[in-house]
Structure formats: structure tokens, C-alpha cells
Amino acid sequence: MAPFLSIEQTAQLSDAVAQSGSSGYLNLSKIKGTKRIRFVGPGQTGYLGWTDDGPIRFRQMPSEVPESVTPDRKGRRSLSWFICGVVWDYDEETFKICEISQKSVIKALEGYMSDEDYGDPNGYDLKITREEGSDFAKYVVLPTPPSSTAKHIVEGYKSLKWNLDALYDNGDPFAG
């Protein structure tokens, strides 16, 4: 494995991600094999739907699903619960925004968060494996033993100017 980046290099990478937009997201559906991540900082939760223009997010479930939400295969317009946060991507040695709407991943993460041996996901890494099925992908989520976050990750996170709240306004979370 390549050596970790310095705080300055991490900040430069994060600035480059901010300028590039979508490459700053970790999309679980694009994982090939196993991805190791660590959540850093506070997370967000809410409800997510897809429109012709992209995702739409809400902090709370709206009383009615907007007409702009694209219907699923059965013709239903629905919103999914999601968890979102900044993660350290060990493969790319950079920060990304990880938005999780896959029910099996959320269930596994909630299980680890409620387990007294694990708790807050800032205290351990997660190994997420995506396996292709005939009709759907299967995700396996395994935590590593709890450990402190590496100093360069903590310091690099402090330099980020990202704003996850912008997701709810369909704004740019990388703009700060």
C-alpha cells in the first residue's frame, strides 16, 4: 500500500474534489470487490428520491411524495431512508461523501451502532463488499476492531469546508 498523504496533500485533494463535483461521492453501487472506509465527523439522515434531474432529499418524510419523483418498476413513487456522512476512502486516500440507501447496509450499520462493542462508526473502519446477484446486488458489511482514527485523517477532516446540509437544498456540498 502507498504511504498515506500529508495533511497538505489531503487538503489539496479535498480542494480538487470540491472543484470536480461528483467524484467526491462514494457510490456503493459502483464498488468492485471490497471497499474500506471510515466515517469521520457527524452524519446526516433523511429521505431520498430520484427525479429526471437527479436526487431529491428531505430531512423528514414529506406528507406527500412529490410528483417529480420517478416511479419504480411497479409504478410507485417512493422515498428511501438514507444515511450520509464524510468518509475516508482508504483505497483512494481521500475524503468522500458516502450516501447509503441500501437497506441491508443501513441495517448492518445500525446494528453495529447499537452494539456496545462498536457504537459510533467514527471509532472503527467498515469493510463493505458488493456481490453481484442475478437480479440485485448483495452487500456484506464488516467492522474492524475499534481503533482511534489516524492523526492525518483527523487533521485532514478539520481542513474540509464541506457542507452536508446543502444536500437538502440540492446545493453543492463541496462549496462549503
Beta strands, then each sheet from edge to edge (+ up, - down):
strand 1: 25-26
strand 2: 33-51
strand 3: 54-58
strand 4: 80-89
strand 5: 94-100
strand 6: 126-132
strand 7: 137-143
sheet 1: 1+ 5+ 4- 2+ 3-
sheet 2: 1+ 5+ 4- 2+ 6- 7+
end
